[in-house]
Amino acid sequence: MQLLLVLALSISLSLLPSISSSSSSKQFVIDGKVLELTDSTFDAAISTFDYVFVDFYAPWCGHCKHLSPELDKAALVLAELGAPMLIAKVNADKFTHLARKYEIDGFPTLKIFMHGVPTDYFGPRKAELLVQYLKKFVASDVAILKSDSDIINFVEAAGTDFPIYVGFGVDESMISNLAIKYKKKAWFSVAKDFSEDVMVLYDFDKVPALASFHPNYNEHSIFYGPFEDQFLEAFIKQNLFPLVLPINRETLKLLKDDDRKVVLTIMEDEEDEKSKELIKLLKAAASANRDLVFGYVGFKQWEEFSESFEITKRTKLPKMVVWDGNEEYFSVIGSESIDEHDQGSQITRFLEGFREGSIIQKQIRGQSFMGYINSLIGMRLIYIIVFAVAVIMLLQTINKEEPLRVGTRDTDDGGSSSTSPGESKEVHRSGDKED
């Protein structure tokens, strides 16, 4: 009898995981609605679905309120994809454990969980563009294109938010590992069959060839080999950005994971004709110096950022510096600014001076690179403010009870003289630690 009871109990226990898993899957359904998650449901939702887009928000946040209806619209479309993506929300102001776990320090903070692994989302927030952007994350690692129409449709469907790589006559196995590694940043495909018309259209004259496209910047590059991981990855990495990247609050985030130094040109107004001509010259220099990232910013467009590099309204512009992407930058001796005449030669001299080490190292002013990325008021700051207010209120209460007197620094809170100097000192150390 006891043996039967033990057997029945073991069978029941073995069924528990499947019952739990079944109930968990029934708990969440991708039905085109945004799912509100809590401390108790978050992990189950992330493990149930391969792709989950999570909005960590606060009820009082104005930006969060504007984003909410856009997520409602996007959820309807994303639910219909072949590999559907769930859109979920978490009140990070209420569920602080999740906020701390995923380092949420601003609202809204958006993350994509792919097979349970989070990655930050810095893309557009309007429903139509959001959908276009998120489709990238649920697409296959490498798309197989079997005709001219497949190629044209793939490039068109990919949109303009990511660079596009198409391997013409390239075996899928050659780029599959790199496609997985850079999936979050680019589209990848291989064309199995294509005509000479496609070769003319995409401007390559032999195969195998790997073409990269930046539709948003009307740029493309062709790689003819060698098709080894080292060289392939160098080409892919160098073409993730356009030749010359316009620096703004959105594109600045793209530099976060790139370890190359940035050749930054600061202009008076990036929209005027003189600046546009200068950008053309910078593109030519960038194509010959792919180990560096080239970028530009207008003082008129982003004065605060420009001032970090000792730029004022009196500074002679354009000016070039080399920035490490964080706290330091370098001026090249003898190339403090760029004159209007023969700017191509001046750019060449600047780059030669930098490579020869004829530089002055400097610290940026104001916020660091990470400060610009995390420019929104974060939760930690709010906690600090609340804590400071509480301390002030406590001090006011203490002051009301007993006026502050010279010689009371090492006494306890009650002002008692019975505490020894050594004990008083320890009390203050403890308090300092908590602060």
Secondary structure by P-SEA (a helix, b strand, c coil): caaaaaaaaaaaaaaaaaaaaaaaaaacccccbbbbbccccaaaaaaaccbbbbbbcccccaaaaaaaaaaaaaaaaaaaccbbbbbbccccccaaaaaaaaccccccbbbbbcccbbbbbcccccaaaaaaaacccccccbbbbccaaaaaaaaaaacccbbbbbbccccccccaaaaaaacccbbbbbbccccaaaaaaaccccccbbbbbcccccbbbbbcccccaaaaaaaaaaacccccccccccccccccccccccccccccccccaaaaaaaaaaaaaaaaccccccbbbbccccccccccccccccccccbbbbbccccbbbbccccccccccaaaaaaaaaaaaaaaccbbbbbbccccaaaaaaccccaaaaaaaaaaaaaaaaaaaaaaacccccccccccccccccccaaaaaaaaaaaaaac
